[in-house]
Amino acid sequence: MSEKTIRKTKWAIIGGGNGGQSAAGHLAVMGYPVRIYDVVPDTIKAIADQGGINVEGAVEGFGPVEKATLDMDEAVKGEDVIMVIAPALYHRSIAEKMAPSLSPGQIVFIHPGATFGAIEFRQVCREKGAPIDSIIVSEAQSLLYACRAKKAGHAHINGLKQTLAMAALPAAKTKEAVDVISEAYPQMYAARNVLETSLTNLNAVMHPGPSLLNVSIIESEHSWEYYMDGITPTIGSYAEKLDLERLALGKAVNLELPGVLQMYNTLYGVDKPTLSETVKEVKAYKGITGQKRLDTRYVLEDIPMGLVPMASLGKQLGVPVPIIQTTIDLGTILLNRNFSGEGRTMEKLGLSGLGVPGLLDFVTNG
């Protein structure tokens, strides 16, 4: 019996962007039954017409999908793992649409959760009447793939992280989730709780500050590479200083988190003394072009869904985060957006007023 015929875990991929198509194609190449959902008719039609997704790069092959659909219910019902790979800005609306289709025993895996993604998703599912105590809501700290889908049905995977932390809410269910998901993704390991996965959200460190500080080249006619050109020594130093505030938030909730340089060593096997030097040694980053507009997900997503909840946590626990707040304020000024009002906050998540003991009890026991 071939390896493909014995893979039984059924996956629904929610999101047909770069990460969603890469994951769906990769899982299907490995022999897993896969369905993919998206809201863009042209994307779904292209995948359905060719019967799957062509994958190239670090993973090669054609991944046949069982179904490509615009219908959430059709994608989700009967699947074992529902993996949400979509901008965090849409997590709430996805949860609202998904909740009626969830059934006991399913695992929802938000990949990645940004900051407090699993908390928001579980909150919405509970409000919408999903059987929240008999499903598992989990999240990854980052996206496993460095990838691009240049056109519908064709994904290029530059590389995959060597390891990736994930956790469930409550943390008591993390092992069960890891046991299932690591069958396909052996890189996954259990974090202590969703505070750890959320506070090791590298996108919040690597995207907003460097994007805002590169506005001149973004708005120029010059082509550039985000990591090779954009993370200069000074900009890299800024991101490292912001990262120290992330570490302070972790310490406040009893977590000894790895710094950004240590994380790059763990995730990509690179060991350099500065962030600017480090990213230039990450093979998966080679060729990743810089954006030509400031209003991309690096700012529109990673400020309100990455930095704002960190700032909100810091305010609630009395941890100063001036560089995080400066980055939020600069984004607010440059894009004329109320990011603090738009973003995830402790109050919106129903966690306002909780001190460290109450917060730890919540993420541990639900």
LUMTI-797258 format. One line per 8 residues: number of its first residue (from 1); their letters; for each residue x, y, z of N, C-alpha, C. Coordinates in steps of 0.1 Angstrom, whole numbers, plus 2048, in hexadecimal, padded with zeros to 3 digits. Layout:
NUM = A = X,Y,Z,X,Y,Z,X,Y,Z; ...
This chain:
1 = MSEKTIRK = 809,7F4,800,800,800,800,809,80C,800; 806,816,7F7,80E,822,7F6,80C,82B,802; 816,834,804,815,83D,80F,808,846,80E; 805,84A,802,7F9,853,801,7EC,84C,805; 7EB,83F,803,7DE,839,805,7DB,837,814; 7E6,839,81D,7E3,837,82B,7E2,844,833; 7E2,84F,82C,7E1,85C,833,7D2,85F,834; 7CD,85F,840,7BE,85F,842,7B9,86D,847
9 = TKWAIIGG = 7C2,875,84E,7BD,881,853,7B8,88A,848; 7AC,890,849,7A6,898,83F,7A8,8A7,843; 7AC,8AF,839,7B0,8BD,83C,7A7,8C6,833; 7A2,8D0,83A,79B,8DB,833,7A5,8E7,834; 7A8,8EE,829,7B0,8FA,829,7A7,906,827; 7A7,90F,830,79F,91B,82F,7A8,926,82B; 7A7,92A,81E,7B0,934,819,7B7,930,80D; 7B5,937,802,7BC,933,7F5,7C6,93D,7F1
17 = GNGGQSAA = 7CD,943,7FB,7D8,94C,7F7,7E5,945,7F6; 7F0,94C,7F8,7FD,945,7F7,7FF,939,800; 7FC,93B,80D,7FE,930,817,7F4,925,815; 7E7,929,813,7DD,91F,811,7DF,916,806; 7E2,91B,7FA,7E5,913,7EE,7F1,90A,7F0; 7FC,910,7F7,808,908,7F9,805,8FD,802; 7FE,8FF,80D,7FA,8F5,817,7F1,8EA,811; 7E7,8EE,809,7DE,8E5,803,7E6,8DC,7F9
25 = GHLAVMGY = 7EE,8E2,7F1,7F6,8DA,7E7,800,8D1,7EE; 807,8D6,7F8,810,8CE,7FF,80A,8C2,806; 7FF,8C4,80D,7F8,8B9,814,7F3,8AF,80A; 7EE,8B4,7FE,7E9,8AA,7F4,7F4,8A2,7EE; 7FF,8A9,7EC,80B,8A2,7E7,80F,897,7F0; 80E,899,7FD,811,88F,807,807,884,808; 7FB,886,802,7F1,87B,801,7E5,87D,80A; 7E4,889,810,7D8,88C,819,7CC,890,811
33 = PVRIYDVV = 7C0,88C,815,7B4,891,80F,7B3,8A0,812; 7B1,8A9,808,7B1,8B7,80B,7A5,8BE,804; 79F,8C7,80B,795,8D0,805,79B,8DE,807; 798,8E8,7FE,79C,8F5,800,790,8FF,7FD; 790,909,806,785,913,806,78B,921,804; 784,929,7FB,788,937,7FA,77C,93F,7F6; 77D,94C,7F7,772,954,7F3,773,95A,7E5; 77F,957,7DF,781,95C,7D1,77D,952,7C7
41 = PDTIKAIA = 773,954,7BF,76E,94A,7B6,779,946,7AB; 781,94F,7A7,78B,94C,79C,795,942,7A2; 799,944,7AE,7A3,93B,7B5,79D,92D,7B6; 791,92C,7BB,78B,91F,7BD,788,918,7AF; 784,920,7A5,782,91A,798,78E,914,792; 799,91C,793,7A6,918,78D,7AB,90B,794; 7AA,90A,7A1,7AE,8FE,7A8,7A5,8F2,7A4; 798,8F5,7A4,78E,8EA,7A1,790,8E5,793
49 = DQGGINVE = 792,8EE,789,794,8EA,77B,7A0,8E1,779; 7AB,8E4,780,7B6,8DB,77E,7B7,8D0,788; 7AE,8D0,792,7AD,8C4,79B,7B6,8C5,7A6; 7BD,8D0,7A8,7C7,8D1,7B3,7D0,8DC,7B2; 7DC,8DB,7B8,7E6,8E6,7B9,7F3,8E1,7B5; 7FA,8E7,7AC,808,8E4,7A8,811,8EB,7B2; 81A,8E4,7B8,823,8E9,7C2,831,8E7,7BD; 83A,8F2,7BF,847,8F1,7BB,850,8F8,7C5
57 = GAVEGFGP = 85D,8F5,7C4,867,8FB,7CE,86B,8F1,7D8; 86A,8F4,7E4,86E,8EA,7EF,866,8DE,7EF; 85A,8DF,7EA,851,8D3,7E8,84D,8D3,7D9; 84D,8C7,7D3,84A,8C6,7C5,83F,8BC,7C2; 836,8BF,7BA,82C,8B6,7B6,81E,8BC,7B3; 815,8B4,7AF,807,8B8,7AE,7FF,8B2,7B9; 7F8,8BB,7C0,7F0,8B7,7CB,7E1,8B7,7C8; 7DB,8AB,7C5,7CD,8AB,7C2,7C4,8AE,7CE
65 = VEKATLDM = 7BA,8B7,7CC,7B1,8BA,7D7,7A4,8B4,7D5; 79D,8B0,7E0,790,8A9,7DE,786,8B4,7DA; 787,8C0,7DF,77D,8CA,7DC,783,8D8,7DE; 780,8E1,7D5,783,8EF,7D6,776,8F6,7D6; 773,8FD,7E1,765,902,7E2,764,910,7E8; 759,917,7E5,756,924,7EA,74C,922,7F6; 749,916,7FA,73F,913,804,746,90E,811; 746,916,81B,74C,912,828,748,905,82D
73 = DEAVKGED = 73B,903,82D,735,8F6,832,73A,8EA,82B; 73B,8EB,81E,740,8E1,815,74F,8DE,818; 756,8E8,81B,764,8E6,81E,767,8E0,82C; 75F,8E3,836,762,8E0,844,75C,8D3,848; 750,8D0,844,749,8C5,84A,74F,8B8,847; 752,8B0,852,758,8A3,850,767,8A2,850; 76D,8AE,851,77C,8AF,850,782,8AD,85E; 78E,8A8,85F,794,8A6,86C,79B,8B3,871
81 = VIMVIAPA = 7A2,8B9,868,7AA,8C6,86C,7A5,8D1,862; 7A1,8DC,868,79E,8E8,860,7A9,8F2,862; 7B1,8F4,858,7BD,8FC,859,7B9,90A,853; 7B9,914,85B,7B7,922,857,7C4,929,853; 7C6,92B,846,7D2,932,842,7CD,93F,83A; 7CA,949,842,7C4,955,83C,7C9,961,845; 7C9,96D,83F,7CD,979,847,7C5,979,854; 7CC,97D,85F,7C5,97E,86C,7BA,988,86C
89 = LYHRSIAE = 7BA,991,863,7AF,99B,862,7A2,994,85F; 7A2,988,859,796,981,856,793,975,85F; 79B,973,86A,798,968,873,78A,969,879; 786,975,87D,779,976,883,76E,973,87A; 76E,978,86E,763,975,864,764,966,860; 770,960,85F,771,952,85C,76A,94A,867; 76D,94D,873,768,946,87F,759,947,87F; 753,953,87C,745,955,87B,73E,94C,871
97 = KMAPSLSP = 745,94B,865,73F,943,85B,741,934,85D; 74C,930,864,750,922,866,748,91C,871; 745,923,87C,73F,91E,888,734,915,886; 72A,918,87E,71E,90F,87C,722,901,876; 72D,900,86F,731,8F4,868,73A,8EB,871; 73F,8F0,87C,748,8E8,884,740,8DD,88C; 747,8D2,88E,741,8C7,895,74B,8C1,89F; 747,8BA,8A9,750,8B4,8B4,75B,8AC,8AE
105 = GQIVFIHP = 767,8AD,8B4,772,8A6,8AF,77B,8AC,8A5; 777,8B7,89F,77F,8BE,895,78A,8C7,89C; 795,8C9,895,7A0,8D1,899,7A0,8DD,890; 79F,8E9,895,7A1,8F6,88E,7AF,8FA,890; 7B7,8FC,886,7C5,8FF,887,7C7,90C,87F; 7C9,917,887,7CB,924,881,7DA,926,87F; 7DE,927,872,7EC,926,86E,7F0,931,865; 7F5,93C,86B,7F7,93F,879,7EC,946,880
113 = GATFGAIE = 7ED,948,88D,7E3,94F,894,7E5,95D,896; 7F1,962,891,7F5,970,894,7F6,971,8A4; 7F0,97C,8A9,7F1,97D,8B8,7E2,97C,8BD; 7E0,971,8C5,7D3,96E,8CB,7C9,969,8C1; 7CD,963,8B6,7C4,95E,8AC,7BB,953,8B1; 7C0,949,8B8,7B8,93E,8BD,7AE,943,8C8; 7B2,94D,8D0,7A9,953,8DA,79D,959,8D3; 7A0,961,8C9,795,968,8C1,78C,95E,8BA
121 = FRQVCREK = 792,954,8B4,78B,94A,8AC,781,942,8B6; 787,93E,8C1,77F,936,8CA,774,93E,8D0; 776,94B,8D3,76C,954,8D8,761,955,8CE; 764,957,8C2,759,959,8B7,751,94C,8B6; 758,940,8B5,752,933,8B4,748,931,8BF; 74C,934,8CB,743,932,8D7,737,93B,8D5; 739,948,8D1,72E,951,8D0,724,94C,8C5; 729,945,8BB,721,941,8B0,71B,933,8B2
129 = GAPIDSII = 71D,92D,8BE,717,920,8C1,71E,914,8BD; 72B,915,8B9,733,909,8B5,735,901,8C2; 737,8F3,8C0,739,8EB,8CC,747,8EC,8D1; 74A,8F8,8D7,758,8FC,8D9,75F,8F3,8E3; 758,8EC,8EC,75E,8E4,8F6,762,8D6,8F0; 75D,8D3,8E4,760,8C6,8DE,768,8C7,8D1; 76C,8D3,8CE,776,8D5,8C3,783,8DB,8C8; 78D,8DB,8C1,79A,8E1,8C5,79D,8ED,8BC
137 = VSEAQSLL = 79F,8F8,8C2,7A4,904,8BB,7B3,906,8BF; 7BB,906,8B4,7C9,907,8B7,7CF,911,8AD; 7DC,915,8AF,7E3,91E,8A7,7F2,91B,8A6; 7F8,920,89B,806,91F,899,80C,92D,89B; 818,92E,89F,81F,93A,8A2,822,942,895; 823,93B,88A,827,941,87D,822,938,872; 824,93C,865,821,934,85A,82D,92B,857; 82A,91E,855,835,914,853,83C,917,846
145 = YACRAKKA = 835,91D,83C,83A,91E,82E,83F,92C,82C; 84A,92D,824,84E,939,81D,84A,936,80F; 840,93D,80A,83A,939,7FD,833,944,7F6; 830,941,7E9,828,94A,7E1,81F,942,7D8; 813,946,7D5,80A,940,7CB,809,94B,7C0; 811,949,7B6,812,953,7AB,805,954,7A3; 7FE,948,7A2,7F1,948,79C,7E9,93D,7A2; 7DC,93D,7A1,7D3,933,7A7,7D7,925,7A2
153 = GHAHINGL = 7D9,91C,7AC,7DC,90E,7A8,7EB,90B,7A7; 7F3,915,7AA,802,914,7A8,809,91A,7B4; 80F,913,7BC,816,918,7C8,825,915,7C8; 82D,91F,7CB,83B,91D,7CC,83F,91E,7DB; 845,914,7E1,849,913,7EE,858,915,7EF; 85C,921,7F4,86A,924,7F5,871,91B,7FF; 86A,919,80A,870,911,815,866,90F,820; 869,906,82A,861,904,835,869,905,842
161 = KQTLAMAA = 863,90A,84C,86A,90C,859,86E,8FE,85E; 879,8FD,866,87D,8F1,86B,875,8EC,877; 870,8F5,87F,867,8F2,88A,85D,8FD,88B; 852,8FA,892,847,905,893,83F,901,89F; 83D,90B,8A8,835,908,8B4,826,90A,8B2; 81E,902,8B9,810,904,8B8,80A,901,8C6; 7FE,906,8C8,7F7,903,8D5,7E8,904,8D2; 7E1,8FD,8DB,7D2,8FD,8DB,7CD,906,8E6
169 = LPAAKTKE = 7C1,90A,8E5,7BA,911,8F0,7AD,909,8F4; 7AD,903,900,7B7,903,90A,7C4,8FB,908; 7CE,8FE,90F,7DB,8F7,90D,7DA,8E8,910; 7D0,8E4,918,7CF,8D6,91B,7CC,8CE,90E; 7C8,8D4,903,7C5,8CD,8F7,7D0,8CE,8ED; 7DB,8D4,8F0,7E6,8D6,8E7,7EC,8C9,8E2; 7EF,8C0,8EB,7F5,8B3,8E7,7EC,8AC,8DD; 7DF,8AC,8DF,7D6,8A5,8D5,7D7,8AB,8C7
177 = AVDVISEA = 7D8,8B9,8C7,7D9,8C0,8BA,7E6,8BD,8B4; 7F1,8BE,8BB,7FE,8BB,8B6,7FF,8AD,8B0; 7FA,8A4,8B7,7FB,896,8B3,7F5,894,8A5; 7EA,89A,8A2,7E3,899,895,7EA,8A1,88B; 7EE,8AD,88D,7F3,8B6,883,802,8B3,880; 809,8AE,88A,817,8AA,887,819,89E,87E; 80E,896,87C,80E,88B,872,812,891,865; 80C,89C,861,810,8A2,854,81B,8AC,856
185 = YPQMYAAR = 81C,8B3,861,826,8BD,864,82E,8B9,870; 838,8B1,86E,841,8AD,87A,848,8B9,880; 848,8C4,879,84F,8D0,87E,848,8D6,88A; 83B,8D2,88C,833,8D8,897,837,8D2,8A4; 838,8DB,8AE,83A,8D7,8BC,831,8DF,8C5; 82F,8DA,8D1,825,8E0,8DA,82C,8EC,8E2; 825,8F7,8E1,828,903,8E9,821,901,8F6; 825,90A,900,81F,909,90D,810,90D,90D
193 = NVLETSLT = 80D,917,905,7FF,91C,904,7FE,926,8F8; 7F2,92B,8F6,7F1,934,8EA,7F7,942,8ED; 7FA,945,8F9,802,951,8FC,810,950,8F6; 815,944,8F7,823,942,8F1,822,942,8E2; 819,93C,8DB,818,93D,8CD,815,94B,8C8; 80D,952,8CF,809,960,8CB,815,969,8CD; 81C,967,8D8,828,970,8DB,835,96C,8D4; 834,961,8CC,83F,95E,8C4,83B,960,8B5
201 = NLNAVMHP = 832,96A,8B3,82D,96E,8A6,838,977,89F; 840,971,897,84B,978,891,847,983,887; 83B,981,881,836,98A,878,835,998,87E; 830,998,88B,82F,9A5,891,83C,9AC,893; 847,9A5,894,854,9AB,895,85A,9AE,888; 858,9A6,87E,85F,9A7,871,858,9AF,866; 84B,9B2,868,843,9B8,85D,840,9C7,85F; 839,9CB,86A,834,9D9,86B,83F,9E3,86B
209 = GPSLLNVS = 849,9E2,874,853,9EB,876,85C,9ED,869; 861,9E2,864,869,9E3,858,861,9E8,84C; 854,9E5,84B,84C,9EA,840,84B,9F9,841; 847,9FE,84D,846,A0D,84F,853,A14,84D; 85E,A0E,851,86B,A15,84F,870,A14,841; 86A,A0C,839,86E,A0A,82B,864,A11,821; 85C,A1B,826,852,A21,81E,858,A28,812; 864,A2D,813,86A,A34,807,86C,A2B,7FC
217 = IIESEHSW = 872,A1F,7FE,874,A16,7F3,867,A0F,7EF; 85E,A0D,7F8,851,A07,7F4,84A,A10,7EA; 84B,A1D,7EC,843,A27,7E4,84C,A2B,7D8; 858,A26,7D6,860,A29,7CB,85E,A20,7BF; 865,A22,7B4,863,A1A,7A9,86D,A0E,7A9; 875,A0D,7B4,87F,A03,7B4,87A,9F5,7B9; 87E,9EB,7B3,87B,9DD,7B8,885,9DA,7C4; 880,9D2,7CD,889,9CF,7D9,884,9C2,7DF
225 = EYYMDGIT = 88D,9BC,7E7,88A,9B0,7EE,887,9B4,7FD; 87D,9AE,802,879,9B3,810,883,9B0,81A; 889,9A4,81A,892,9A1,825,8A1,9A4,821; 8A4,9A2,814,8B2,9A5,810,8B5,9B3,810; 8AC,9BC,80C,8AE,9CA,80B,8A8,9D2,816; 89C,9CD,81B,894,9D5,824,898,9D4,833; 89E,9C9,837,8A3,9C8,845,8B1,9CC,846; 8B3,9D9,845,8C0,9E0,846,8C5,9DE,854
233 = PTIGSYAE = 8D2,9E2,857,8D7,9E1,865,8CE,9E9,86F; 8CB,9F6,86B,8C3,9FE,874,8B5,9F9,875; 8AF,9F5,86A,8A1,9F0,86C,8A1,9E3,873; 8AB,9DA,871,8AC,9CE,878,8AD,9D1,887; 8B5,9DB,88B,8B7,9DF,899,8AA,9E3,89F; 8A2,9EB,897,895,9EF,89C,88C,9E3,8A0; 88C,9D9,896,884,9CD,899,889,9C6,8A5; 896,9C5,8A7,89B,9BE,8B2,897,9C5,8BF
241 = KLDLERLA = 897,9D3,8BF,892,9DA,8CB,884,9D8,8CE; 87B,9D7,8C4,86D,9D4,8C5,86C,9C6,8CB; 875,9BD,8C6,874,9AF,8CB,876,9AE,8DA; 87E,9B7,8E0,881,9B6,8EE,874,9B9,8F6; 86B,9C1,8F0,85E,9C3,8F7,855,9B7,8F6; 856,9B0,8EB,84F,9A3,8EA,854,999,8F5; 861,999,8F7,866,990,901,862,994,90F; 861,9A1,911,85C,9A6,91E,84D,9A2,921
249 = LGKAVNLE = 845,9A2,916,837,99E,918,837,98F,91B; 840,987,915,840,979,918,844,977,927; 84E,97E,92B,853,97C,939,847,980,943; 83F,989,93F,834,98D,948,82A,982,94A; 829,979,940,81F,96E,941,826,961,943; 832,962,949,83A,956,94D,83F,94E,942; 842,955,937,848,94E,92B,856,953,928; 860,94A,927,86D,94E,923,86E,94C,914
257 = LPGVLQMY = 86B,956,90C,86A,954,8FE,877,956,8F7; 879,950,8EC,886,952,8E4,885,95F,8DD; 891,965,8DD,892,972,8D5,892,96F,8C6; 891,97A,8BF,88F,978,8B0,89B,971,8AA; 8A7,974,8AE,8B2,96D,8A8,8B2,95E,8AC; 8AF,95B,8B8,8AE,94D,8BC,8A3,946,8B4; 898,94D,8B1,88D,947,8A9,892,944,89B; 899,94D,895,89E,94A,888,8A8,93E,888
265 = NTLYGVDK = 8AF,93D,892,8B8,931,893,8B0,924,894; 8A5,925,89C,89D,919,89D,895,916,891; 88F,920,88B,886,91E,87F,88E,91B,872; 899,922,870,8A0,921,864,8AF,91D,865; 8B4,91B,871,8C2,916,872,8CC,921,870; 8C9,92E,871,8D2,939,86E,8D6,93F,87C; 8E3,941,87D,8E9,946,889,8F2,952,886; 8ED,95E,887,8F5,96A,884,8F2,974,88F
273 = PTLSETVK = 8FB,97E,891,8FA,987,89D,8F0,991,89C; 8EB,995,890,8E1,99F,88E,8D5,99A,886; 8CA,9A1,887,8BE,99D,87F,8C1,9A0,870; 8C7,9AB,86D,8CA,9AE,85F,8D2,9A4,858; 8DD,99F,860,8E5,994,85A,8DE,987,859; 8D5,984,863,8CE,978,864,8C5,975,858; 8BD,97F,855,8B3,97D,84B,8B9,97A,83D; 8C5,980,83B,8CB,97E,82E,8D1,970,82C
281 = EVKAYKGI = 8D1,968,837,8D6,95B,836,8CA,951,836; 8BE,955,836,8B2,94D,835,8AF,94A,827; 8B2,93E,822,8B0,93A,814,8A1,93C,810; 898,93A,818,88A,93B,815,886,949,812; 88E,953,816,88B,961,814,890,966,807; 899,95F,801,89F,964,7F4,894,966,7EA; 894,971,7E4,88A,974,7D9,87D,979,7DE; 87B,97B,7EB,86E,980,7EF,86E,98F,7ED
289 = TGQKRLDT = 866,993,7E4,866,9A1,7E0,85F,9AA,7EA; 863,9B6,7EB,85D,9C0,7F3,850,9C6,7ED; 847,9C9,7F6,83A,9CF,7F1,83C,9DC,7EA; 833,9E0,7E2,833,9ED,7DB,828,9F6,7E0; 821,9F2,7EB,817,9FA,7F2,819,9F8,800; 817,A03,808,818,A01,816,80C,9FA,81D; 801,9FB,816,7F4,9F5,81C,7F3,9E7,818; 7FD,9DE,81C,7FC,9D0,81A,7FA,9C9,828
297 = RYVLEDIP = 7F9,9BC,828,7F6,9B5,834,802,9B6,83E; 80E,9B9,839,819,9BB,843,816,9C7,84D; 80D,9D0,849,809,9DB,851,7FB,9D9,856; 7F2,9D7,84C,7E3,9D7,84E,7DF,9CB,857; 7E7,9C0,857,7E4,9B4,85F,7ED,9B4,86B; 7FA,9B6,869,803,9B4,874,804,9BF,87F; 7FE,9CA,87C,7FD,9D4,887,7F0,9D1,88F; 7E4,9D1,889,7D8,9CE,892,7D7,9C0,898
305 = MGLVPMAS = 7DC,9B6,891,7DB,9A9,895,7E8,9A3,89B; 7F3,9AB,89B,7FF,9A7,8A0,804,9B0,8AC; 806,9BD,8A9,80B,9C6,8B3,801,9CC,8BC; 7F5,9CE,8B7,7EB,9D4,8C0,7E7,9CB,8CC; 7E5,9BE,8C9,7E2,9B6,8D5,7EE,9B5,8DF; 7FA,9B6,8D9,806,9B6,8E2,806,9C3,8EB; 803,9CE,8E5,802,9DB,8EC,7F7,9DA,8F6; 7EC,9D4,8F3,7E0,9D3,8FC,7E4,9CA,908
313 = LGKQLGVP = 7EB,9BF,905,7EF,9B7,910,7F9,9BE,919; 802,9C6,913,80C,9CD,91B,805,9D7,924; 7FB,9DE,91E,7F4,9E8,926,7ED,9E2,932; 7E7,9D6,930,7DF,9D0,93A,7E8,9CA,945; 7F4,9C6,941,7FD,9C0,94B,808,9C9,950; 807,9D6,94C,811,9E0,950,81F,9DE,94B; 820,9D9,93F,82D,9D7,938,82F,9E1,92E; 839,9EA,92F,83B,9F5,925,83F,9EF,917
321 = VPIIQTTI = 839,9F4,90D,83C,9EF,8FF,83D,9FB,8F6; 846,A05,8F8,846,A11,8F1,849,A10,8E2; 852,A06,8DE,855,A04,8D0,84A,9FE,8C9; 843,9F4,8CF,837,9EE,8C9,82D,9F9,8C7; 82B,A02,8D1,821,A0C,8D0,825,A17,8C5; 831,A1A,8C5,836,A23,8BA,834,A1E,8AC; 836,A11,8AA,833,A0B,89D,824,A0C,89A; 81C,A09,8A4,80D,A0A,8A1,80A,A18,89E
329 = DLGTILLN = 80F,A22,8A5,80C,A30,8A3,811,A35,895; 81D,A30,891,822,A34,884,81A,A2F,879; 815,A22,87A,80C,A1C,870,7FF,A24,870; 7FA,A28,87B,7EE,A2F,87C,7EF,A3C,875; 7FA,A43,876,7FC,A50,870,7FE,A4F,861; 807,A45,85D,80A,A44,84E,7FE,A3E,846; 7F6,A36,84C,7EB,A30,845,7DD,A36,848; 7DD,A3F,852,7D1,A46,856,7C6,A3B,85A
337 = RNFSGEGR = 7CB,A32,862,7C2,A27,867,7C3,A27,876; 7B8,A23,87D,7B7,A22,88B,7BA,A14,88F; 7C7,A10,88E,7CB,A02,890,7C8,9FD,89E; 7C9,A06,8A8,7C6,A02,8B6,7B7,9FF,8B7; 7AF,A06,8B0,7A0,A04,8B1,79C,9F8,8A8; 7A4,9F5,89E,7A0,9EA,895,7A5,9DC,89A; 7B0,9DD,8A2,7B7,9D0,8A5,7B1,9C8,8B1; 7B7,9BD,8B3,7B3,9B4,8BE,7B8,9BB,8CB
345 = TMEKLGLS = 7B0,9BB,8D5,7B4,9C0,8E2,7AF,9B7,8ED; 7B4,9B8,8F8,7B0,9B0,904,7A1,9B1,906; 79C,9BE,905,78E,9C0,907,785,9B9,8FD; 789,9BA,8F0,781,9B4,8E6,781,9A4,8E7; 78C,99F,8ED,78D,990,8EE,787,98B,8FB; 781,994,903,77A,990,90F,784,98E,91A; 790,993,919,79B,990,923,79E,99D,92C; 797,9A7,92A,79A,9B4,931,799,9B1,940
353 = GLGVPGLL = 7A3,9B7,947,7A3,9B6,956,7AA,9AA,95B; 7AD,9A0,953,7B4,994,958,7C2,997,95B; 7C7,994,967,7D5,994,96A,7DC,988,965; 7E8,986,968,7F0,97B,963,7EA,96D,968; 7E6,96C,975,7E0,95F,979,7D4,95B,971; 7CB,965,96F,7BE,963,968,7C1,960,959; 7CA,967,953,7CE,964,945,7D4,957,943; 7DD,953,94C,7E2,945,94A,7D8,93A,94D
361 = DFVTNG = 7CF,93C,956,7C4,933,958,7BC,931,94B; 7B9,93D,945,7B1,93C,939,7B7,935,92E; 7C4,937,92B,7CA,930,920,7CD,922,923; 7CE,91E,930,7D1,911,934,7C4,908,934; 7B9,90E,939,7AD,906,93C,7A1,90B,933; 7A2,916,92D,797,91B,924,78D,923,92C
